[in-house]
Amino acid sequence: MSFANQSLTTSASVAAKTKSYFIDVRSPQEFAAGHIEGSINVPLQMIFSLANSDLSPDDVLVVYCASGMRSSQAAEALLSLGYRNVVNARTLNAAFEMTSC
């Protein structure tokens, strides 16, 4: 096996272990009023609690809120915690469109 093949194998196994999560940073009341099925509700003020979660730094974390303000702050916080694949979808509608891709 060549070095290039080993790299491809390693990349493929990392990709297989990587998961994607939609994180709704709105309040529990906003979340209850409507959210993406399967999303996780982590209100902005609780975002640093994800540092102690089972999420991998390689997981794809898509954050959204109502207007994009809280999701922008959450994305910055997650990057500061060492998560490398953070996507700021901004709004619920924009995040929902990402689920149909």
Buried (B, 14 or more C-beta within 10 A) or exposed (E): EEEEEEEEEEEEEEEEEEEEBBBBBBBEEBBEEEBBEEBBBBBBEEBBEBEEEEBBEEBBBBBBBBEBEBBBBBBBBBBEBEBEBBBBBBBBEBBBEBBEE
